[in-house]
Amino acid sequence: MNKANHTIDAGERASRPVAVLAVLTCAVAFTGALGCKDQGKVSAQKAMEHATALAQLADKDVGEVERGLPLGATEMAKLVYAKGADPRQDLPAVRRALGRIRAVVPDLTVAKSTFFALADDKGVAIRNDLEEDVMAGQNVVTIFPELKKALDGTFVTAVGLFPGPPGTHGPDRDWMAAAPVKDEGGKVAGILLTGWTYRRFANHLQESLRHDLAQDTLKGGDTGKLPILYVAVFDKAGVYTASQTPPVNEKALLDLDLVTKTAAGPAQGTLSITDRDFGYAAVRSAKLGPDTGVAVLRSEI
């Protein structure tokens, strides 16, 4: 149980008067066997529904990359390696080609990737599609050894961390995928890369969840407020929450040791964070990585 003080975010400030009223109402309405603590159990059950759906969404998102990146690599070969061309000699053309594959390959058009990049046959990044390219010149195979399989001709994913100081929200992890780019002779001439950070991916999942709940609320004619919700990705190295998540909430999830709790299957439970009852649930996503999954914190308003 985590009672540490923290700065309350806007959503929590807005919910405090409503939460107090809910507690009083609960005390009056449930004087029998049920009590207000059962709200935490309701939150946990709902959190399990959310986490299960988000783990399936994560698998779907990875599936888009699994299908699309090899097709994108085939297109890259036509665009930058035709007639023995050396892409390192025309970096603007490489960036244009990266934009082109994202436009013409449907799975890459909708992929949640934050970048696409081309590396040479040694694994050294040539150019990515971002305005500011901090990857160029880095050997991605050295940083993510699993990506060597792409140089051997196989699609592969890996998890690691690019060198550099941690972001403003704390330590993160980089999810990467790579597909071989073959020249006209069928030889691997480079690798096509894409990926995202776990914190950015958690933000995508959280926004998706809130959007779906808002739509369901409108369809049901309910004008009430949405519950307080936070989404995270977890693995053996840590917990990575979406932006605007209070640090105390992230620490509460970290202290749960979600990898151990989900070793035998999905896990759920209740906990108190700064005197607010939450339900939590955690479900693994095999496609994201080993011992990796999605967690949801929910509290009723």
Secondary structure as the mmCIF struct_conf table of DSSP 4:
data_model
#
loop_
_struct_conf.conf_type_id
_struct_conf.id
_struct_conf.beg_label_comp_id
_struct_conf.beg_label_asym_id
_struct_conf.beg_label_seq_id
_struct_conf.end_label_comp_id
_struct_conf.end_label_asym_id
_struct_conf.end_label_seq_id
STRN STRN1 ASN A 2 ASN A 2
HELX_LH_PP_P HELX_LH_PP_P1 THR A 7 ASP A 9
HELX_RH_AL_P HELX_RH_AL_P1 ALA A 10 ALA A 29
BEND BEND1 GLY A 32 ALA A 33
TURN_TY1_P TURN_TY1_P1 CYS A 36 LYS A 37
HELX_RH_AL_P HELX_RH_AL_P2 ASP A 38 VAL A 80
BEND BEND2 TYR A 81 TYR A 81
HELX_RH_3T_P HELX_RH_3T_P1 ALA A 82 GLY A 84
HELX_RH_3T_P HELX_RH_3T_P2 PRO A 87 GLN A 89
HELX_RH_AL_P HELX_RH_AL_P3 LEU A 91 VAL A 104
BEND BEND3 VAL A 105 VAL A 105
HELX_RH_AL_P HELX_RH_AL_P4 PRO A 106 THR A 109
BEND BEND4 VAL A 110 VAL A 110
BEND BEND5 THR A 114 THR A 114
STRN STRN2 PHE A 115 ASP A 120
TURN_TY1_P TURN_TY1_P2 ASP A 121 LYS A 122
BEND BEND6 GLY A 123 GLY A 123
STRN STRN3 VAL A 124 VAL A 124
STRN STRN4 ALA A 125 ASN A 128
BEND BEND7 ASP A 129 GLU A 132
BEND BEND8 VAL A 134 MET A 135
TURN_TY1_P TURN_TY1_P3 ALA A 136 GLY A 137
STRN STRN5 ASN A 139 ASN A 139
HELX_RH_AL_P HELX_RH_AL_P5 VAL A 140 ILE A 143
BEND BEND9 PHE A 144 PHE A 144
HELX_RH_3T_P HELX_RH_3T_P3 PRO A 145 LEU A 147
HELX_RH_AL_P HELX_RH_AL_P6 LYS A 148 LEU A 151
TURN_TY1_P TURN_TY1_P4 ASP A 152 GLY A 153
STRN STRN6 VAL A 156 GLY A 160
BEND BEND10 PRO A 163 GLY A 164
STRN STRN7 GLY A 167 GLY A 167
TURN_TY1_P TURN_TY1_P5 THR A 168 HIS A 169
STRN STRN8 GLY A 170 GLY A 170
STRN STRN9 ASP A 174 LYS A 182
TURN_TY1_P TURN_TY1_P6 GLU A 184 GLY A 185
BEND BEND11 GLY A 186 GLY A 186
STRN STRN10 VAL A 188 THR A 197
HELX_RH_AL_P HELX_RH_AL_P7 TYR A 198 LYS A 219
TURN_TY1_P TURN_TY1_P7 GLY A 220 GLY A 221
BEND BEND12 GLY A 224 GLY A 224
HELX_LH_PP_P HELX_LH_PP_P2 LYS A 225 PRO A 227
STRN STRN11 ILE A 228 ASP A 235
TURN_TY1_P TURN_TY1_P8 LYS A 236 ALA A 237
STRN STRN12 GLY A 238 THR A 241
HELX_LH_PP_P HELX_LH_PP_P3 ALA A 242 ALA A 242
TURN_TY1_P TURN_TY1_P9 SER A 243 GLN A 244
HELX_RH_AL_P HELX_RH_AL_P8 PRO A 247 ASP A 255
TURN_TY1_P TURN_TY1_P10 LEU A 256 LEU A 256
HELX_RH_AL_P HELX_RH_AL_P9 LEU A 258 LYS A 261
TURN_TY1_P TURN_TY1_P11 THR A 262 ALA A 264
BEND BEND13 GLY A 265 GLY A 265
STRN STRN13 ALA A 267 ILE A 273
TURN_TY1_P TURN_TY1_P12 THR A 274 ASP A 275
STRN STRN14 ARG A 276 ARG A 284
TURN_TY1_P TURN_TY1_P13 ALA A 286 LEU A 288
TURN_TY1_P TURN_TY1_P14 PRO A 290 ASP A 291
STRN STRN15 GLY A 293 SER A 299
#
